[in-house]
Amino acid sequence: MNLLCAVITNQPRNMKDIIEAELSQGWMFPIPLHYINCLTHGELAPVDIDDKVWSEQPDSSKKTKYRLTHDQSFEASQGSSVNGRVITEK
């Protein structure tokens, strides 16, 4: 699969691997960039890699686990982040 990512990260190889895995599992799906303006209630959020998580190996050693993060505290379009607009009572 060819994957073009316009992402600035210090871990481009890990980012590409994670995004390809999420695409193949159906957890993410690509859309053409020009389609973003057609998403009436859609929003974009910065993504990056978290490498502070450890995966314990069978021999009890630890290995860095890379995890994709979505920054929902980012204030983009409405002057308030996604997290700030969550109705916690619901």
PENORJO-V32616 format. One record per residue. N is the residue number from 0. RES is the residue in three letters. PHI is phi in degrees with one decimal (none if undefined). OMEGA is omega in whole degrees, 0 to 359 (NA if undefined). D_FIRST is the distance of its C-alpha to the first C-alpha in Angstrom with 2 decimals. Layout:
# PENORJO-V32616
n: [N	N]
res: [RES	RES]
phi: [PHI	PHI]
omega: [OMEGA	OMEGA]
d_first: [D_FIRST	D_FIRST]
This chain:
# PENORJO-V32616
n: [0	1	2	3	4	5	6	7	8	9	10	11	12	13	14	15	16	17	18	19	20	21	22	23	24	25	26	27	28	29	30	31	32	33	34	35	36	37	38	39	40	41	42	43	44	45	46	47	48	49	50	51	52	53	54	55	56	57	58	59	60	61	62	63	64	65	66	67	68	69	70	71	72	73	74	75	76	77	78	79	80	81	82	83	84	85	86	87	88	89]
res: [MET	ASN	LEU	LEU	CYS	ALA	VAL	ILE	THR	ASN	GLN	PRO	ARG	ASN	MET	LYS	ASP	ILE	ILE	GLU	ALA	GLU	LEU	SER	GLN	GLY	TRP	MET	PHE	PRO	ILE	PRO	LEU	HIS	TYR	ILE	ASN	CYS	LEU	THR	HIS	GLY	GLU	LEU	ALA	PRO	VAL	ASP	ILE	ASP	ASP	LYS	VAL	TRP	SER	GLU	GLN	PRO	ASP	SER	SER	LYS	LYS	THR	LYS	TYR	ARG	LEU	THR	HIS	ASP	GLN	SER	PHE	GLU	ALA	SER	GLN	GLY	SER	SER	VAL	ASN	GLY	ARG	VAL	ILE	THR	GLU	LYS]
phi: [none	-87.7	-129.0	-103.4	-119.8	-95.3	-124.6	-97.6	-149.3	-87.6	-135.6	-61.3	-65.5	-66.0	-60.9	-61.9	-61.5	-66.8	-64.6	-61.6	-65.2	-65.9	-64.3	-67.8	-89.9	81.1	-84.3	-134.3	-145.5	-80.4	-133.6	-61.9	-56.9	-67.0	-75.6	-52.5	-67.7	-86.4	-83.9	-54.7	-112.0	-81.2	-140.6	-106.3	-139.0	-63.6	-123.9	-158.7	-112.7	-101.7	-114.8	-97.5	-100.1	-116.6	-109.7	-80.0	-89.0	-56.2	-88.6	74.9	-77.1	-118.1	-126.1	-62.0	-112.1	-95.0	-131.1	-76.1	-118.5	-119.2	-86.2	-84.9	-92.8	-71.9	-92.6	-108.2	-95.8	-111.7	75.8	-149.1	-71.6	-58.3	-59.0	-72.0	-100.0	-71.3	-91.3	-64.4	-68.0	-98.2]
omega: [173	183	177	182	174	184	175	181	177	180	185	181	179	179	181	180	182	181	178	178	180	177	183	179	179	180	175	172	181	172	177	183	182	181	181	182	179	181	186	182	180	177	175	177	178	175	176	181	173	180	182	181	181	176	180	181	180	180	180	174	180	181	178	178	181	184	177	178	177	183	180	174	180	180	185	194	188	179	179	183	174	179	181	180	179	176	188	180	182	NA]
d_first: [0.00	3.78	6.20	9.80	12.38	16.05	17.34	20.24	20.34	21.93	19.08	15.86	14.21	15.33	14.36	10.67	10.87	12.97	11.11	7.91	10.76	12.61	10.08	9.75	13.55	14.25	16.06	14.36	13.02	12.02	14.82	15.71	17.86	20.86	20.93	22.06	25.60	25.70	25.39	29.12	29.14	25.71	25.58	23.34	23.84	22.96	20.54	20.68	20.64	23.75	24.51	28.01	27.27	28.09	27.07	30.01	29.43	31.57	33.82	34.52	32.71	30.42	26.89	25.27	22.97	20.55	20.50	19.04	22.09	22.87	26.13	28.05	31.23	30.04	32.40	30.58	31.89	34.94	36.72	35.97	32.95	31.29	33.05	36.30	36.17	35.70	38.79	39.30	42.03	39.59]
